[in-house]
Amino acid sequence: MIKILSASDVAHRLGLSARGVTKLCRSGFITSQRIGKRQWAILESDLAGFVPPTRGRIPKARQVVARPPRHDPMGVK
């Protein structure tokens, strides 16, 4: 049976804050699915091999920035 947990449920299990779990979800350290604006759905099976960071800050979310193609009207590189 598949069990779906919220960020606060995961925080209680791991001993972290709900905000810290949200940061881990955004950064991709915890596999999760976003539901709505502020809710996260996390499968219990995805937490089996997860080890929370022991010291330091939780990293910020990784953002992929797409660079626009470079157009040179003169054809000069």
Secondary structure, DSSP 4 states (H G I P E B T S, - for coil): ---EE-HHHHHHHHT--HHHHHHHHHHTSS--EEETTTEEEEEGGGGTT-----SSPPPPPP---PPPPP--TT---
